[in-house]
Amino acid sequence: MPRENFESDKETETILMQQAYLELMALIEQVPNLRIMTSQRTNIAWLIERMRRENPSDWQTKIHEMAETIQALNESGGKFEVSHFLNQEINDRYVTFLTNRLQEDIDDKTKQNLEIMIQMTQDDSRFAEQAKTKKEAVSFGGVSLDYTPEWYYSLPK
């Protein structure tokens, strides 16, 4: 494949990822009283990137389905339902991602750090379940900034 085609494909994919992010964020920002800070924004970007890598051929469909779910949850339960949904989506994928990284050829220090990150994310999921029984909304996120996709940093301002 000529270099120009590869760069063009990468540029097109970056634009598609950014559009998916902006559309999903616009929908999330419509949830009344849901606090969206930088951490949540970078975590949504990471989630979109993970979904693209998990489903290269139909990631856009998966994002669209997620958007429909968020919209329905916003209508039925507002920030409570949306925050728990996003928390679970991000945490489940993050634990899987980190667990897969443990299988790579990595040094002991990195392995130890990944194990701590997995435990912290699992603890966060347990705390979120406790909050759910109390009908409390939760924050979502917790993905290391090291994993923020490159395209996030070139989003239009």
BAFI-3210 file (N, C-alpha, C; in Angstrom, 3 decimals, decimal comma, padded with zeros to 6 digits):
// residues 157
n [1|2|3|4|5|6|7|8|9|10|11|12|13|14|15|16|17|18|19|20|21|22|23|24|25|26|27|28|29|30|31|32|33|34|35|36|37|38|39|40|41|42|43|44|45|46|47|48|49|50|51|52|53|54|55|56|57|58|59|60|61|62|63|64|65|66|67|68|69|70|71|72|73|74|75|76|77|78|79|80|81|82|83|84|85|86|87|88|89|90|91|92|93|94|95|96|97|98|99|100|101|102|103|104|105|106|107|108|109|110|111|112|113|114|115|116|117|118|119|120|121|122|123|124|125|126|127|128|129|130|131|132|133|134|135|136|137|138|139|140|141|142|143|144|145|146|147|148|149|150|151|152|153|154|155|156|157]
n.u [000,858|000,674|002,357|000,942|-001,743|-001,983|-001,533|-003,671|-005,832|-005,427|-005,763|-008,448|-009,653|-008,992|-010,499|-013,076|-013,135|-012,910|-015,277|-017,170|-016,610|-017,198|-019,943|-020,936|-020,155|-021,663|-024,188|-023,928|-023,428|-025,940|-027,213|-028,845|-027,257|-025,022|-021,722|-019,126|-015,888|-012,391|-011,214|-013,374|-013,889|-011,498|-011,659|-013,948|-013,011|-011,002|-012,635|-014,069|-011,948|-011,142|-013,411|-013,308|-010,980|-011,679|-013,773|-013,166|-014,475|-017,110|-017,271|-018,412|-021,128|-021,444|-020,833|-022,946|-025,083|-024,452|-024,841|-027,602|-028,447|-027,523|-029,084|-031,658|-031,370|-030,918|-033,400|-034,965|-033,740|-031,931|-028,976|-028,196|-028,661|-027,196|-024,585|-023,894|-024,035|-021,980|-019,800|-019,633|-019,252|-016,762|-015,069|-015,246|-014,120|-011,626|-010,439|-010,250|-008,543|-006,208|-005,639|-005,046|-002,740|-001,049|-000,329|001,576|005,078|006,532|008,237|008,881|008,146|006,318|004,379|003,573|002,487|000,352|-001,217|-001,975|-003,492|-005,557|-006,735|-007,572|-009,472|-011,332|-012,121|-013,319|-015,501|-016,909|-017,542|-019,180|-021,348|-022,315|-023,103|-025,108|-027,119|-027,904|-029,061|-027,464|-025,680|-022,646|-019,189|-017,509|-014,791|-011,238|-009,294|-005,918|-004,146|-002,098|-003,092|-004,776|-006,135|-004,270|-005,591|-007,384|-006,083|-005,891|-008,346|-010,821|-010,979]
n.v [-001,181|002,155|004,838|007,256|006,465|005,010|007,002|008,665|006,959|006,666|009,294|009,704|007,812|008,916|011,279|010,169|008,918|011,115|012,472|010,605|010,675|013,396|013,480|011,560|012,715|015,072|014,039|012,869|015,139|016,227|015,062|015,829|017,444|015,784|015,504|016,393|016,169|016,705|014,176|012,402|012,976|012,164|009,498|008,680|009,043|007,074|004,819|004,805|004,391|001,831|000,349|000,576|-000,840|-003,350|-004,035|-003,756|-003,734|-002,945|-000,877|001,674|001,186|-000,050|002,089|003,778|002,221|002,291|004,995|005,186|003,635|005,194|007,478|006,419|005,579|008,023|009,200|007,493|007,261|009,279|010,952|009,046|006,452|006,694|007,304|004,972|003,079|003,971|003,816|001,046|000,095|001,267|000,372|-002,475|-002,953|-001,815|-003,399|-005,805|-004,968|-004,270|-006,736|-008,226|-006,876|-007,768|-010,216|-009,719|-009,397|-008,056|-005,994|-006,702|-004,587|-003,087|-005,034|-005,362|-002,803|-002,855|-004,879|-003,646|-001,545|-002,996|-004,115|-001,765|-000,814|-002,880|-002,649|-000,126|-000,780|-002,449|-000,589|001,064|-000,630|-000,829|001,824|001,890|000,335|002,073|003,970|006,017|008,196|007,711|008,544|008,218|006,604|006,581|005,495|005,363|008,275|007,761|006,069|007,494|008,112|009,162|010,739|012,204|014,428|016,103|017,119|019,351|022,631]
n.w [000,000|-000,921|000,751|000,896|000,739|003,110|005,023|004,417|005,014|007,759|008,598|007,880|009,549|012,032|011,940|011,868|014,368|016,068|015,398|016,291|019,003|019,638|019,061|020,854|023,283|023,189|023,558|026,116|027,611|027,713|029,799|032,676|035,392|035,438|036,098|034,068|033,635|032,815|033,209|032,792|030,140|028,829|029,413|028,038|025,464|025,480|025,790|023,361|021,596|022,459|021,805|019,043|018,508|019,452|017,790|014,842|012,326|012,733|014,596|014,621|014,525|016,992|018,697|018,042|018,985|021,690|022,173|021,773|023,930|026,071|025,705|026,141|028,798|030,024|029,695|031,254|033,792|034,247|035,454|037,313|036,160|033,733|034,623|036,017|033,970|032,189|033,918|034,345|031,691|031,034|033,161|032,945|030,408|030,822|032,823|031,402|029,324|030,822|031,997|029,717|028,969|030,966|030,008|028,161|027,273|029,771|032,194|035,700|037,431|035,917|035,590|038,258|038,713|036,882|038,004|040,380|039,328|038,150|040,445|041,743|039,921|039,946|042,609|042,464|040,855|042,596|044,626|043,138|042,687|045,289|045,647|043,790|044,927|046,847|045,382|044,343|042,194|040,299|039,741|036,643|035,113|035,499|033,979|033,115|032,141|030,430|028,545|026,960|023,812|020,941|019,042|020,542|021,543|019,395|018,890|017,579|018,879]
ca.u [000,000|001,470|002,378|-000,111|-003,010|-001,959|-001,710|-005,033|-006,713|-005,248|-006,386|-009,896|-010,053|-008,896|-011,668|-014,252|-013,069|-013,214|-016,707|-017,895|-016,397|-017,947|-021,372|-021,244|-020,031|-022,819|-025,299|-023,655|-023,555|-027,364|-027,715|-028,882|-026,467|-023,917|-020,468|-018,194|-014,615|-011,376|-011,056|-014,472|-013,713|-010,427|-012,124|-014,863|-012,137|-010,395|-013,690|-014,315|-010,769|-011,194|-014,490|-012,811|-009,995|-012,380|-014,699|-012,684|-015,367|-018,414|-017,184|-019,328|-022,442|-021,404|-020,910|-024,325|-025,913|-024,175|-025,505|-029,037|-028,611|-027,343|-030,270|-032,777|-031,107|-031,112|-034,841|-035,587|-033,166|-031,031|-027,549|-027,991|-028,554|-026,125|-023,283|-023,613|-023,782|-020,653|-018,830|-019,491|-018,658|-015,341|-014,346|-015,155|-013,140|-010,306|-009,901|-009,869|-007,367|-005,054|-005,361|-004,353|-001,379|-000,253|000,130|002,675|006,422|006,757|009,096|008,171|007,580|005,121|003,402|003,058|001,632|-000,881|-002,007|-002,559|-004,528|-006,691|-007,394|-008,254|-010,645|-012,313|-012,658|-014,224|-016,735|-017,646|-018,097|-020,282|-022,486|-022,858|-023,795|-026,321|-028,151|-028,337|-029,622|-026,552|-024,907|-021,208|-018,303|-016,985|-013,441|-010,183|-008,303|-004,690|-003,964|-001,143|-003,839|-005,635|-005,749|-003,580|-006,530|-008,087|-005,315|-006,015|-009,757|-011,027|-011,325]
ca.v [000,000|003,383|005,609|008,275|005,809|004,681|008,246|009,116|006,085|007,006|010,602|009,490|007,124|009,898|012,158|009,385|008,723|012,397|012,734|009,717|011,222|014,651|013,152|010,876|013,696|015,976|013,303|012,731|016,471|016,534|014,427|016,862|017,347|014,835|016,264|015,929|016,871|016,200|012,732|011,715|013,173|011,286|008,118|008,420|008,878|005,752|003,833|004,762|003,749|000,396|-000,236|000,484|-001,933|-004,622|-004,289|-002,900|-003,638|-002,338|-000,070|002,808|000,648|-000,260|003,422|004,232|001,458|002,831|006,303|004,919|003,169|006,360|008,325|005,756|005,619|009,404|009,430|006,680|007,392|010,423|010,784|007,801|005,327|006,932|007,207|003,561|002,409|004,340|003,257|-000,383|-000,069|001,628|-000,515|-003,837|-002,963|-001,466|-004,596|-006,725|-004,379|-004,408|-008,171|-008,598|-006,306|-008,635|-011,370|-009,270|-009,517|-006,798|-006,130|-006,980|-003,343|-002,798|-006,066|-005,010|-001,622|-003,285|-005,627|-002,641|-000,836|-003,926|-004,186|-000,488|-000,741|-003,831|-002,024|000,926|-001,437|-002,884|000,614|001,523|-001,518|-000,401|003,096|001,602|-000,130|003,256|004,895|007,144|008,256|007,540|009,101|007,162|006,885|005,896|005,004|006,148|009,211|007,152|005,323|008,397|008,003|010,304|011,607|013,061|015,668|016,958|017,480|020,786|023,366]
ca.w [000,000|-000,943|001,994|000,854|001,067|004,530|005,782|004,156|005,791|009,178|008,796|007,816|010,778|013,116|011,825|012,271|015,826|016,688|015,212|017,206|020,344|019,799|019,085|022,113|024,361|023,116|024,154|027,555|028,202|027,861|031,020|033,714|036,616|035,333|036,046|033,044|033,769|031,888|033,405|032,127|028,700|028,338|029,546|026,919|024,297|025,612|025,553|021,920|021,004|022,780|021,012|017,668|018,435|019,697|016,676|013,748|011,171|013,032|015,807|014,558|014,898|018,449|019,314|017,837|019,933|023,014|022,238|021,964|025,313|026,949|025,555|026,815|030,244|030,454|029,772|032,300|035,129|034,331|035,739|038,058|035,220|032,763|035,283|036,310|032,698|031,708|034,858|034,080|030,357|031,092|034,076|032,402|029,311|031,358|033,480|030,318|028,680|031,713|032,127|028,482|029,037|031,846|029,214|027,307|027,828|030,479|033,368|036,955|037,973|035,123|035,949|039,581|038,550|036,221|038,993|041,293|038,570|038,029|041,755|041,994|039,042|040,488|043,830|042,016|040,400|043,805|045,263|042,289|042,970|046,585|045,416|043,019|045,855|047,599|044,384|044,194|040,958|040,509|038,734|035,788|034,654|036,202|033,023|033,151|031,028|029,504|027,529|026,194|022,397|020,346|018,318|021,503|021,717|018,209|018,687|017,356|020,110]
c.u [000,900|001,303|001,243|-001,466|-003,096|-002,209|-003,120|-006,039|-006,634|-005,918|-007,913|-010,392|-009,999|-010,116|-012,929|-014,285|-013,448|-014,688|-017,532|-017,793|-017,253|-019,452|-021,766|-021,155|-021,203|-024,030|-025,125|-023,830|-025,006|-027,959|-027,682|-028,041|-025,361|-022,638|-019,519|-016,937|-013,615|-011,216|-012,147|-014,322|-012,635|-010,841|-013,124|-014,044|-011,490|-011,421|-013,981|-013,156|-010,777|-012,257|-014,071|-011,838|-010,645|-013,245|-014,300|-013,675|-016,695|-018,416|-018,169|-020,748|-022,515|-021,507|-022,331|-025,271|-025,703|-024,870|-027,004|-029,317|-028,510|-028,567|-031,461|-032,591|-031,285|-032,600|-035,479|-035,029|-032,147|-029,608|-027,256|-027,744|-027,375|-024,758|-022,923|-023,311|-022,364|-019,554|-018,580|-018,829|-017,153|-014,580|-014,187|-014,096|-011,726|-009,665|-009,451|-008,593|-006,120|-004,654|-004,627|-002,935|-000,484|000,327|001,311|004,009|006,790|007,627|008,249|007,503|006,292|004,023|002,758|002,115|000,307|-001,786|-002,681|-003,699|-005,764|-007,458|-008,171|-009,529|-011,726|-012,935|-013,662|-015,551|-017,571|-018,284|-019,282|-021,523|-023,133|-023,638|-025,105|-027,444|-028,701|-028,951|-028,793|-025,830|-023,428|-020,439|-017,844|-015,612|-012,429|-009,115|-007,104|-004,601|-002,956|-001,849|-004,815|-005,203|-005,184|-004,551|-007,277|-007,407|-005,377|-007,476|-009,873|-011,475|-012,610]
c.v [001,238|004,165|006,633|007,678|005,486|005,922|008,788|008,284|006,423|008,343|010,484|008,819|008,065|010,808|011,422|009,172|010,021|012,745|011,872|010,239|012,467|014,396|012,479|011,848|014,671|015,320|013,191|014,071|016,904|015,932|015,470|016,486|016,297|015,634|015,617|016,789|016,241|014,693|011,948|011,827|012,240|009,827|007,742|008,235|007,489|004,664|003,702|004,059|002,240|-000,289|-000,386|-000,684|-003,297|-005,025|-003,453|-002,725|-002,950|-001,491|001,091|002,382|000,469|001,074|003,967|003,515|001,967|004,176|006,133|004,458|004,339|007,257|007,718|005,804|007,025|009,696|008,675|006,943|008,490|010,057|009,500|006,645|005,497|006,760|005,753|002,775|002,701|003,788|001,785|-000,635|000,188|000,639|-001,929|-003,918|-002,681|-002,673|-005,611|-006,248|-004,582|-005,870|-008,676|-008,060|-007,149|-009,829|-011,004|-009,491|-008,179|-007,051|-006,279|-005,738|-002,976|-003,786|-005,746|-003,809|-001,988|-004,041|-004,681|-001,907|-001,716|-003,975|-002,905|-000,371|-001,698|-003,293|-000,931|000,333|-001,913|-001,692|001,150|000,665|-001,154|000,900|002,872|001,141|001,018|004,316|006,170|007,057|008,090|008,305|007,939|007,579|006,076|005,328|005,947|007,055|008,682|006,451|006,192|008,337|009,310|011,281|012,555|014,438|016,590|017,276|018,979|021,461|024,125]
c.w [000,000|000,356|002,036|001,221|002,546|005,372|005,610|004,965|007,278|009,494|008,794|009,094|011,977|013,104|012,278|013,781|016,551|016,554|016,159|018,631|020,565|019,876|020,398|023,289|024,359|023,764|025,673|028,257|028,366|029,130|032,135|034,938|036,589|035,138|035,051|033,149|032,800|032,006|032,689|030,602|028,143|028,431|028,459|025,641|024,322|025,297|024,054|021,213|021,255|021,925|019,551|017,538|018,636|018,506|015,461|012,600|011,474|014,307|015,794|014,917|016,410|019,194|019,199|018,810|021,357|023,193|022,458|023,395|026,279|026,887|026,298|028,337|030,799|030,623|030,930|033,699|035,290|034,693|036,506|037,096|034,262|033,422|035,595|035,031|032,206|032,619|034,549|032,724|030,393|031,968|033,530|031,303|029,822|032,050|032,430|029,630|029,541|031,892|030,884|028,450|029,930|031,092|028,312|028,024|028,467|031,705|034,634|037,540|037,226|035,463|037,302|039,490|037,894|037,186|039,980|040,584|038,391|039,343|042,053|041,154|039,518|041,769|043,465|041,558|041,585|044,516|044,460|042,515|044,303|046,430|044,678|043,938|046,701|046,691|044,251|042,850|041,295|039,435|037,860|035,305|035,433|035,288|033,073|031,926|030,009|028,346|026,737|024,724|021,853|019,680|019,257|021,594|020,514|017,888|018,419|018,650|019,954]
res [m|p|r|e|n|f|e|s|d|k|e|t|e|t|i|l|m|q|q|a|y|l|e|l|m|a|l|i|e|q|v|p|n|l|r|i|m|t|s|q|r|t|n|i|a|w|l|i|e|r|m|r|r|e|n|p|s|d|w|q|t|k|i|h|e|m|a|e|t|i|q|a|l|n|e|s|g|g|k|f|e|v|s|h|f|l|n|q|e|i|n|d|r|y|v|t|f|l|t|n|r|l|q|e|d|i|d|d|k|t|k|q|n|l|e|i|m|i|q|m|t|q|d|d|s|r|f|a|e|q|a|k|t|k|k|e|a|v|s|f|g|g|v|s|l|d|y|t|p|e|w|y|y|s|l|p|k]
***
